[in-house]
Amino acid sequence: MRRLLLVCLAAAPITAQAPDDHAVAVMRGVQFPEVIGTFSGARLTRYPEVDQGVSFSYLAPQFRAEISVYVYPISEEAAAVPLGEVFAFDWDVIQRYTQQVREATVEVLGDTAVTIVDDNAAPHAGFRGELTMTRGANVQSSQLYLFIRGHHFLKFRVTYDKSMQQQAEPEVQRFLASALATVKPAN
């Protein structure tokens, strides 16, 4: 049975379509599958400026996990900057945000270049950072991945309870492989 994710935002150009019996949400030409592995779509966000792109958040309650996928166009200015430098900037922002806004204690576990092979056997080179954030008794793993697809950045923000890491991490890797194959930025 087909299920369509319908999201309503004032004045937002959203349509829903289901090619090949896979429900998708479409905003500003970016296609997000409604379900990827054990993760289900939960929130579609359109940012005020077109160059800020769109995001779609997925939840896997059994792991207390959330993955937010951000898709935004690469500006002419950003196109001149190596991906590693763009990642370093975003990674620094995430760390400061986690400490200041979320008021969490942060332990940075590192960052590195990665290559993920998607479900269509295509390799995607990018970067990954991981930290542990602690607020009271709540300890979570938080990861940032950044890739380029066509003329867009694909950024993945992954968060799950640290106690669920053994169960969640294989699902996260499956999600990334599938999302890199199926999230389709506008041309």
Accessible surface in RSA format (square Angstrom, percent):
REM  Atomic radii and reference values for relative SASA: ProtOr
REM  Chains: A
REM  Algorithm: Lee & Richards
REM  Probe-radius: 1.40
REM  Slices: 20
REM RES _ NUM      All-atoms   Total-Side   Main-Chain    Non-polar    All polar
REM                ABS   REL    ABS   REL    ABS   REL    ABS   REL    ABS   REL
RES MET A   1   227.80 118.0 139.79  92.5  88.01 209.5 124.61 105.9 103.19 136.7
RES ARG A   2   145.11  60.9 120.54  61.4  24.57  58.5  41.85  57.2 103.26  62.6
RES ARG A   3   156.99  65.9 149.63  76.3   7.36  17.5  59.74  81.6  97.25  58.9
RES LEU A   4    82.77  46.1  57.06  40.8  25.70  64.6  57.06  40.1  25.70  69.2
RES LEU A   5    35.49  19.8  32.60  23.3   2.89   7.3  34.13  24.0   1.36   3.6
RES LEU A   6   134.92  75.1 107.26  76.7  27.66  69.5 108.25  76.0  26.67  71.8
RES VAL A   7    33.73  22.2  23.04  20.9  10.69  25.8  26.77  23.3   6.96  18.9
RES CYS A   8   121.87  92.2  92.20 102.8  29.67  69.7  40.33 102.2  81.55  87.9
RES LEU A   9    73.39  40.9  58.41  41.8  14.97  37.6  63.30  44.5  10.09  27.2
RES ALA A  10    95.01  87.4  67.94 104.8  27.07  61.6  80.18 112.9  14.83  39.3
RES ALA A  11   102.79  94.5  55.22  85.2  47.57 108.2  76.04 107.1  26.75  70.9
RES ALA A  12    17.68  16.3   0.00   0.0  17.68  40.2   0.48   0.7  17.20  45.6
RES PRO A  13    86.30  62.9  64.80  59.1  21.50  78.1  79.66  65.8   6.64  41.3
RES ILE A  14    38.35  21.8  12.65   9.4  25.70  61.9  12.65   9.1  25.70  69.7
RES THR A  15    87.43  62.2  80.00  81.1   7.44  17.7  77.51 104.1   9.93  15.0
RES ALA A  16    30.01  27.6   3.15   4.9  26.87  61.1   3.15   4.4  26.87  71.2
RES GLN A  17    78.19  43.7  73.29  53.6   4.91  11.7  26.41  56.2  51.78  39.3
RES ALA A  18    15.80  14.5   2.92   4.5  12.88  29.3   3.95   5.6  11.86  31.4
RES PRO A  19    63.95  46.6  50.08  45.7  13.87  50.4  61.98  51.2   1.97  12.3
RES ASP A  20   124.64  87.3  96.65  96.2  27.99  66.2  32.39  76.2  92.25  92.0
RES ASP A  21    97.32  68.2  78.26  77.9  19.07  45.1  24.10  56.7  73.23  73.0
RES HIS A  22   124.63  68.1 120.82  84.0   3.81   9.7  77.77  80.1  46.86  54.5
RES ALA A  23    16.57  15.2   7.28  11.2   9.28  21.1   7.28  10.3   9.28  24.6
RES VAL A  24    11.10   7.3  11.10  10.0   0.00   0.0  11.10   9.6   0.00   0.0
RES ALA A  25     1.02   0.9   0.67   1.0   0.35   0.8   1.02   1.4   0.00   0.0
RES VAL A  26    17.72  11.7  17.72  16.0   0.00   0.0  17.72  15.4   0.00   0.0
RES MET A  27     0.00   0.0   0.00   0.0   0.00   0.0   0.00   0.0   0.00   0.0
RES ARG A  28    50.20  21.1  26.25  13.4  23.95  57.0  31.80  43.5  18.41  11.2
RES GLY A  29    38.29  47.2   0.00   N/A  38.29  47.2  23.84  65.4  14.45  32.4
RES VAL A  30     6.59   4.3   6.59   6.0   0.00   0.0   6.59   5.7   0.00   0.0
RES GLN A  31    47.78  26.7  47.78  34.9   0.00   0.0   1.26   2.7  46.51  35.3
RES PHE A  32     0.00   0.0   0.00   0.0   0.00   0.0   0.00   0.0   0.00   0.0
RES PRO A  33    13.36   9.7  13.36  12.2   0.00   0.0  13.36  11.0   0.00   0.0
RES GLU A  34     7.84   4.5   7.71   5.8   0.13   0.3   3.37   6.5   4.47   3.6
RES VAL A  35    78.45  51.6  59.57  53.9  18.88  45.5  59.57  51.8  18.88  51.2
RES ILE A  36     4.14   2.4   1.48   1.1   2.66   6.4   4.14   3.0   0.00   0.0
RES GLY A  37    60.12  74.1   0.00   N/A  60.12  74.1  35.36  97.0  24.76  55.5
RES THR A  38    57.01  40.5  38.81  39.3  18.19  43.4  47.81  64.2   9.20  13.9
RES PHE A  39     0.67   0.3   0.67   0.4   0.00   0.0   0.67   0.4   0.00   0.0
RES SER A  40    55.85  47.2  55.30  73.8   0.55   1.3  29.33  62.5  26.52  37.1
RES GLY A  41    16.96  20.9   0.00   N/A  16.96  20.9   0.00   0.0  16.96  38.0
RES ALA A  42    53.13  48.9  14.46  22.3  38.67  88.0  21.79  30.7  31.34  83.0
RES ARG A  43   128.47  53.9 122.88  62.6   5.59  13.3  58.55  80.0  69.92  42.4
RES LEU A  44     6.62   3.7   0.00   0.0   6.62  16.6   0.00   0.0   6.62  17.8
RES THR A  45    40.30  28.7  38.99  39.5   1.31   3.1  30.20  40.6  10.10  15.3
RES ARG A  46    66.97  28.1  49.67  25.3  17.29  41.2   0.50   0.7  66.46  40.3
RES TYR A  47    61.14  28.5  60.86  34.6   0.28   0.7  49.46  37.2  11.68  14.4
RES PRO A  48   110.00  80.2  81.86  74.6  28.14 102.3  90.73  74.9  19.27 119.7
RES GLU A  49   104.57  60.0 103.69  78.4   0.87   2.1  29.18  56.4  75.39  61.6
RES VAL A  50   104.63  68.8 100.13  90.6   4.50  10.8 100.13  87.0   4.50  12.2
RES ASP A  51    97.96  68.6  86.05  85.6  11.91  28.2  33.74  79.4  64.22  64.0
RES GLN A  52    91.15  51.0  76.19  55.7  14.95  35.6  27.88  59.4  63.26  48.0
RES GLY A  53     4.74   5.8   0.00   N/A   4.74   5.8   4.74  13.0   0.00   0.0
RES VAL A  54     1.54   1.0   0.81   0.7   0.72   1.7   0.81   0.7   0.72   2.0
RES SER A  55     5.47   4.6   5.47   7.3   0.00   0.0   0.00   0.0   5.47   7.7
RES PHE A  56     0.32   0.2   0.28   0.2   0.04   0.1   0.32   0.2   0.00   0.0
RES SER A  57     3.69   3.1   3.66   4.9   0.03   0.1   0.10   0.2   3.59   5.0
RES TYR A  58     0.00   0.0   0.00   0.0   0.00   0.0   0.00   0.0   0.00   0.0
RES LEU A  59    71.89  40.0  71.48  51.1   0.41   1.0  71.48  50.2   0.41   1.1
RES ALA A  60     0.00   0.0   0.00   0.0   0.00   0.0   0.00   0.0   0.00   0.0
RES PRO A  61   104.19  75.9  86.12  78.5  18.07  65.7  93.58  77.3  10.61  65.9
RES GLN A  62    93.28  52.2  67.76  49.5  25.52  60.8  56.48 120.2  36.80  27.9
RES PHE A  63    21.97  11.0  21.97  13.6   0.00   0.0  21.97  13.3   0.00   0.0
RES ARG A  64   153.04  64.3 136.96  69.8  16.09  38.3  57.63  78.8  95.41  57.8
RES ALA A  65     4.65   4.3   0.00   0.0   4.65  10.6   1.19   1.7   3.46   9.2
RES GLU A  66    53.55  30.7  52.44  39.7   1.11   2.6  15.12  29.2  38.43  31.4
RES ILE A  67     0.00   0.0   0.00   0.0   0.00   0.0   0.00   0.0   0.00   0.0
RES SER A  68    10.27   8.7  10.22  13.6   0.05   0.1   1.33   2.8   8.94  12.5
RES VAL A  69     0.00   0.0   0.00   0.0   0.00   0.0   0.00   0.0   0.00   0.0
RES TYR A  70    60.05  28.0  60.05  34.2   0.00   0.0  27.44  20.6  32.60  40.2
RES VAL A  71     1.41   0.9   0.10   0.1   1.31   3.2   0.10   0.1   1.31   3.6
RES TYR A  72    40.78  19.0  40.68  23.1   0.10   0.3  37.12  27.9   3.66   4.5
RES PRO A  73    47.76  34.8  41.12  37.5   6.63  24.1  41.12  34.0   6.63  41.2
RES ILE A  74    34.57  19.7  14.24  10.6  20.32  49.0  14.24  10.3  20.32  55.2
RES SER A  75    58.53  49.5  46.88  62.6  11.65  26.8  49.87 106.2   8.66  12.1
RES GLU A  76   166.52  95.6 148.48 112.3  18.04  42.9  65.23 126.2 101.29  82.7
RES GLU A  77   147.58  84.7 134.15 101.5  13.43  32.0  54.98 106.3  92.60  75.6
RES ALA A  78    24.97  23.0  19.13  29.5   5.84  13.3  23.47  33.0   1.50   4.0
RES ALA A  79    72.82  67.0  39.38  60.8  33.44  76.1  45.08  63.5  27.74  73.5
RES ALA A  80    89.38  82.2  51.74  79.8  37.64  85.6  63.74  89.8  25.64  67.9
RES VAL A  81    57.34  37.7  47.25  42.8  10.09  24.3  48.97  42.5   8.37  22.7
RES PRO A  82    81.59  59.5  68.33  62.3  13.27  48.2  81.41  67.2   0.19   1.2
RES LEU A  83    31.90  17.8  23.32  16.7   8.58  21.6  23.93  16.8   7.96  21.4
RES GLY A  84    25.08  30.9   0.00   N/A  25.08  30.9  16.45  45.1   8.63  19.3
RES GLU A  85   105.44  60.5  97.30  73.6   8.14  19.4  38.62  74.7  66.82  54.6
RES VAL A  86    22.15  14.6  18.68  16.9   3.47   8.4  22.15  19.2   0.00   0.0
RES PHE A  87     6.04   3.0   6.04   3.7   0.00   0.0   6.04   3.7   0.00   0.0
RES ALA A  88    58.00  53.3  49.32  76.1   8.68  19.7  52.85  74.4   5.15  13.6
RES PHE A  89   135.59  67.8 128.70  79.7   6.89  17.9 134.79  81.7   0.80   2.3
RES ASP A  90    17.16  12.0  15.91  15.8   1.25   3.0   1.70   4.0  15.46  15.4
RES TRP A  91    10.51   4.2  10.51   5.1   0.00   0.0   9.78   5.2   0.74   1.2
RES ASP A  92    65.75  46.1  64.73  64.4   1.02   2.4  19.01  44.7  46.75  46.6
RES VAL A  93    57.62  37.9  56.92  51.5   0.71   1.7  57.14  49.6   0.49   1.3
RES ILE A  94    22.23  12.7  22.23  16.6   0.00   0.0  22.23  16.0   0.00   0.0
RES GLN A  95    37.32  20.9  37.32  27.3   0.00   0.0   5.73  12.2  31.59  24.0
RES ARG A  96   106.31  44.6 106.31  54.2   0.00   0.0  42.57  58.2  63.74  38.6
RES TYR A  97    89.26  41.7  83.97  47.8   5.29  13.8  55.86  42.0  33.40  41.2
RES THR A  98     0.00   0.0   0.00   0.0   0.00   0.0   0.00   0.0   0.00   0.0
RES GLN A  99    88.80  49.7  77.31  56.5  11.49  27.4  15.84  33.7  72.96  55.3
RES GLN A 100   124.85  69.8 102.98  75.3  21.87  52.1  40.23  85.6  84.62  64.2
RES VAL A 101    97.19  64.0  73.18  66.2  24.01  57.9  77.91  67.7  19.28  52.3
RES ARG A 102    76.26  32.0  65.32  33.3  10.94  26.1  13.97  19.1  62.29  37.8
RES GLU A 103   143.76  82.5 119.03  90.1  24.73  58.9  37.45  72.4 106.31  86.8
RES ALA A 104     7.78   7.2   0.00   0.0   7.78  17.7   1.62   2.3   6.16  16.3
RES THR A 105   101.24  72.0  92.52  93.8   8.72  20.8  64.10  86.1  37.14  56.1
RES VAL A 106    25.13  16.5   1.31   1.2  23.82  57.4   1.31   1.1  23.82  64.6
RES GLU A 107   105.69  60.7 100.93  76.4   4.76  11.3  40.36  78.1  65.33  53.3
RES VAL A 108    69.65  45.8  43.02  38.9  26.63  64.2  43.02  37.4  26.63  72.2
RES LEU A 109    82.25  45.8  44.45  31.8  37.80  95.0  49.93  35.1  32.32  87.0
RES GLY A 110    31.19  38.5   0.00   N/A  31.19  38.5  29.81  81.8   1.38   3.1
RES ASP A 111    84.80  59.4  56.62  56.4  28.19  66.6   3.24   7.6  81.56  81.3
RES THR A 112    72.83  51.8  64.41  65.3   8.42  20.1  45.26  60.8  27.57  41.7
RES ALA A 113    69.06  63.5  49.67  76.7  19.38  44.1  49.96  70.4  19.10  50.6
RES VAL A 114    29.62  19.5  19.81  17.9   9.81  23.6  27.87  24.2   1.75   4.7
RES THR A 115    86.49  61.5  56.53  57.3  29.96  71.4  33.52  45.0  52.97  80.1
RES ILE A 116    19.17  10.9  16.39  12.2   2.78   6.7  19.17  13.8   0.00   0.0
RES VAL A 117    86.83  57.1  72.95  66.0  13.88  33.4  72.95  63.4  13.88  37.6
RES ASP A 118    11.37   8.0   5.47   5.4   5.90  14.0   0.04   0.1  11.33  11.3
RES ASP A 119    94.59  66.3  58.36  58.1  36.23  85.7  28.25  66.5  66.35  66.2
RES ASN A 120   109.85  75.8  81.45  78.7  28.41  68.4  28.50  68.6  81.35  78.6
RES ALA A 121    78.92  72.6  58.07  89.6  20.85  47.4  59.97  84.5  18.95  50.2
RES ALA A 122    40.59  37.3  36.76  56.7   3.83   8.7  40.59  57.2   0.00   0.0
RES PRO A 123    95.06  69.3  77.03  70.2  18.03  65.6  77.11  63.7  17.96 111.6
RES HIS A 124    27.45  15.0  22.87  15.9   4.57  11.7  21.14  21.8   6.31   7.3
RES ALA A 125    74.82  68.8  58.30  90.0  16.52  37.6  58.48  82.4  16.34  43.3
RES GLY A 126     3.23   4.0   0.00   N/A   3.23   4.0   0.87   2.4   2.35   5.3
RES PHE A 127    53.91  27.0  53.91  33.4   0.00   0.0  53.91  32.7   0.00   0.0
RES ARG A 128    49.85  20.9  49.67  25.3   0.18   0.4  11.03  15.1  38.82  23.5
RES GLY A 129     0.04   0.1   0.00   N/A   0.04   0.1   0.04   0.1   0.00   0.0
RES GLU A 130    19.16  11.0  19.16  14.5   0.00   0.0   1.70   3.3  17.46  14.3
RES LEU A 131     0.00   0.0   0.00   0.0   0.00   0.0   0.00   0.0   0.00   0.0
RES THR A 132    13.15   9.4  12.23  12.4   0.92   2.2  10.36  13.9   2.79   4.2
RES MET A 133     2.19   1.1   1.42   0.9   0.78   1.8   1.42   1.2   0.78   1.0
RES THR A 134    45.09  32.1  41.92  42.5   3.17   7.6  28.41  38.2  16.68  25.2
RES ARG A 135    87.98  36.9  76.45  39.0  11.52  27.4  34.14  46.7  53.84  32.6
RES GLY A 136    74.64  92.1   0.00   N/A  74.64  92.1  46.54 127.7  28.11  63.0
RES ALA A 137   109.06 100.3  69.38 107.1  39.68  90.3  79.58 112.1  29.47  78.1
RES ASN A 138    49.28  34.0  40.37  39.0   8.90  21.4  24.79  59.7  24.48  23.7
RES VAL A 139    56.75  37.3  49.89  45.2   6.87  16.5  49.89  43.3   6.87  18.6
RES GLN A 140    22.83  12.8  22.83  16.7   0.00   0.0   0.66   1.4  22.17  16.8
RES SER A 141     0.08   0.1   0.00   0.0   0.08   0.2   0.00   0.0   0.08   0.1
RES SER A 142     0.18   0.2   0.18   0.2   0.00   0.0   0.00   0.0   0.18   0.3
RES GLN A 143     0.37   0.2   0.18   0.1   0.20   0.5   0.26   0.6   0.11   0.1
RES LEU A 144     0.45   0.3   0.45   0.3   0.00   0.0   0.45   0.3   0.00   0.0
RES TYR A 145     2.00   0.9   2.00   1.1   0.00   0.0   1.60   1.2   0.40   0.5
RES LEU A 146     0.00   0.0   0.00   0.0   0.00   0.0   0.00   0.0   0.00   0.0
RES PHE A 147     0.69   0.3   0.69   0.4   0.00   0.0   0.69   0.4   0.00   0.0
RES ILE A 148    78.47  44.7  60.00  44.7  18.47  44.5  60.00  43.2  18.47  50.1
RES ARG A 149    60.62  25.5  56.10  28.6   4.52  10.8  17.87  24.4  42.74  25.9
RES GLY A 150    62.45  77.0   0.00   N/A  62.45  77.0  38.68 106.1  23.78  53.2
RES HIS A 151   143.82  78.6 140.64  97.8   3.19   8.2  89.97  92.7  53.85  62.7
RES HIS A 152    19.34  10.6  19.34  13.4   0.00   0.0   7.22   7.4  12.12  14.1
RES PHE A 153     7.19   3.6   7.19   4.5   0.00   0.0   7.19   4.4   0.00   0.0
RES LEU A 154     0.00   0.0   0.00   0.0   0.00   0.0   0.00   0.0   0.00   0.0
RES LYS A 155    35.23  17.2  35.23  21.6   0.00   0.0   3.15   2.8  32.08  34.2
RES PHE A 156     0.00   0.0   0.00   0.0   0.00   0.0   0.00   0.0   0.00   0.0
RES ARG A 157    25.19  10.6  23.66  12.1   1.53   3.6  13.14  18.0  12.05   7.3
RES VAL A 158     0.00   0.0   0.00   0.0   0.00   0.0   0.00   0.0   0.00   0.0
RES THR A 159    18.76  13.3  17.96  18.2   0.80   1.9  13.52  18.2   5.24   7.9
RES TYR A 160     0.02   0.0   0.02   0.0   0.00   0.0   0.02   0.0   0.00   0.0
RES ASP A 161    11.64   8.2  11.64  11.6   0.00   0.0   2.30   5.4   9.35   9.3
RES LYS A 162    58.74  28.7  52.05  31.9   6.70  15.9  44.99  40.5  13.75  14.6
RES SER A 163   100.99  85.3  62.18  83.0  38.80  89.4  59.72 127.2  41.27  57.8
RES MET A 164    48.71  25.2  48.71  32.2   0.00   0.0  22.78  19.4  25.93  34.3
RES GLN A 165    57.85  32.3  57.40  42.0   0.45   1.1  17.33  36.9  40.52  30.7
RES GLN A 166   164.89  92.2 146.09 106.8  18.80  44.8  54.25 115.5 110.64  83.9
RES GLN A 167    95.12  53.2  84.18  61.5  10.94  26.0  40.75  86.7  54.37  41.2
RES ALA A 168     0.01   0.0   0.00   0.0   0.01   0.0   0.01   0.0   0.00   0.0
RES GLU A 169    37.48  21.5  37.48  28.4   0.00   0.0  34.56  66.8   2.92   2.4
RES PRO A 170    58.31  42.5  50.62  46.1   7.69  28.0  57.54  47.5   0.77   4.8
RES GLU A 171    28.16  16.2  26.56  20.1   1.60   3.8   0.74   1.4  27.42  22.4
RES VAL A 172     0.00   0.0   0.00   0.0   0.00   0.0   0.00   0.0   0.00   0.0
RES GLN A 173    68.53  38.3  65.18  47.6   3.35   8.0  42.57  90.6  25.96  19.7
RES ARG A 174   135.70  57.0 129.04  65.8   6.65  15.8  69.57  95.1  66.12  40.1
RES PHE A 175     1.30   0.6   0.36   0.2   0.94   2.4   0.90   0.5   0.40   1.2
RES LEU A 176     0.00   0.0   0.00   0.0   0.00   0.0   0.00   0.0   0.00   0.0
RES ALA A 177    16.43  15.1  16.43  25.4   0.00   0.0  16.43  23.1   0.00   0.0
RES SER A 178    22.75  19.2  22.75  30.4   0.00   0.0   7.92  16.9  14.83  20.8
RES ALA A 179     0.00   0.0   0.00   0.0   0.00   0.0   0.00   0.0   0.00   0.0
RES LEU A 180     1.30   0.7   0.36   0.3   0.93   2.3   0.36   0.3   0.93   2.5
RES ALA A 181     5.60   5.1   1.40   2.2   4.19   9.5   2.77   3.9   2.82   7.5
RES THR A 182    51.56  36.7  46.59  47.2   4.97  11.8  46.55  62.5   5.01   7.6
RES VAL A 183     0.00   0.0   0.00   0.0   0.00   0.0   0.00   0.0   0.00   0.0
RES LYS A 184    92.60  45.2  91.93  56.4   0.67   1.6  71.32  64.2  21.28  22.7
RES PRO A 185    21.49  15.7   8.60   7.8  12.89  46.9   8.60   7.1  12.89  80.1
RES ALA A 186    35.36  32.5  26.16  40.4   9.20  20.9  31.76  44.7   3.60   9.5
RES ASN A 187   188.56 130.0 126.24 122.0  62.32 150.1  58.52 140.9 130.04 125.7
END  Absolute sums over single chains surface
CHAIN  1 A     9805.4       7772.9       2032.4       5506.0       4299.4
END  Absolute sums over all chains
TOTAL          9805.4       7772.9       2032.4       5506.0       4299.4
